[in-house]
Amino acid sequence: MSQVTNKSTVRDTDEIDLGRLLGELIDHRKLIISVTALVTLMSLVYVLFATPIYQADALVQVEQKQGNAILSNLSQMLPNSQPQSAPEIALLQSRMILGKTVTDLNLQAKAEQDYFPILGRGWARLMGNQQGKIIITRLYLPESKDELPELTLTVKDNMHYTLTYDDVEISGMVGRLLEHDGLSFKVDKIDAQPNTKFTITYVTKLKAITDLQNSFTVLDQGKDTGMLSLSLTGDDPELINNIIDNISNNYLAQ
């Protein structure tokens, strides 16, 4: 007797139906195109209007300490041993060094040019309008103030300005100390168009040091090479160059 075996073909339900998928794409093509165009447009707007971030770099040579040669070689062979430059890296990032830089460059006073909200700064850059700058060398506010107020500086020309403080408008001149009701203020340079306004805020020294630490990095160029790489990021290339030069000089002066 012969036996007949019937084999039934079972369709794999997990198989992708390319035809159906293509049909879905065609049916929703308008939505897909719209979403793609919107994402592309948003990316383009971000690229055009986002504030560029610059980086300043410097190299510092660390003086190598002469020690026991055998101990030095053993230290290099240990995988988890700290490099000889570790104390120098900690010194560069310390409050002592960065605090002196904050004092030297008066980084507690922060001045930002006023723009139209969100897109104003990017639009000005696209139009080729140079960003205005002011250099504040002194800002002292009365200690009795519970909250540190914001000041508004309006440029008259490259030598004159008005300062709005506590609803009082005071006229000032570049290079001259301005004093009023416990306020002491001095601007050494104005590089901005007339009627340009700057919002000036004053932060504590600890806050200024913390902000500087967050944007400042120190890396060893190689284990026990004696070279340290300093990097600082920010949106003002001239300022970050001055800051990193000052940090380097303060470190070398130790």
Secondary structure, DSSP 8 states (H G I E B T S, - for coil): ------------TTS--HHHHHHHHHHTHHHHHHHHHHHHHHHHHHHHHS---EEEEEEEE-------HHHHHHHHH-TT---TTHHHHHHHTSHHHHHHHHHHTTTTEEEEE--STTTHHHHHHHTT----EEEEEEEE--TT-SS---EEEEESSSSEEEEEETTEEEEEETTS-EEETTEEEEEEEEES-TT-EEEEEE--HHHHHHHHHHHEEEEESSTT-SEEEEEEEES-HHHHHHHHHHHHHHHHT-
